[in-house]
């Protein structure tokens, strides 16, 4: 059953080409129609949201890296031989 379904779906797509037509933006609808403008805006919004989330993830790792360096510098500043800091 697991092998039959992908084969059948591929067969249907190739035998019935009207099923696999592109969306109106890719198919060549004039860009002044409202549906094309809406799809263009949706694409821009999806790229914007994805970029914002990825930017947040990158900034979090940069923050953690800087925080770790700052903590290491503080611990090394208070390092002493009597046990009140980190031993080397």
Number of C-alpha atoms within 10 A of each C-alpha: 5 6 7 8 10 11 10 11 11 11 11 13 13 12 11 11 9 9 10 11 11 10 11 13 15 9 9 10 12 12 14 8 9 10 14 18 14 13 15 13 12 12 11 12 12 11 11 12 11 12 12 12 11 12 11 12 12 12 12 12 11 12 12 12 11 12 12 12 12 12 11 12 12 12 15 14 11 11 15 13 9 8 9 10 14 14 11 7
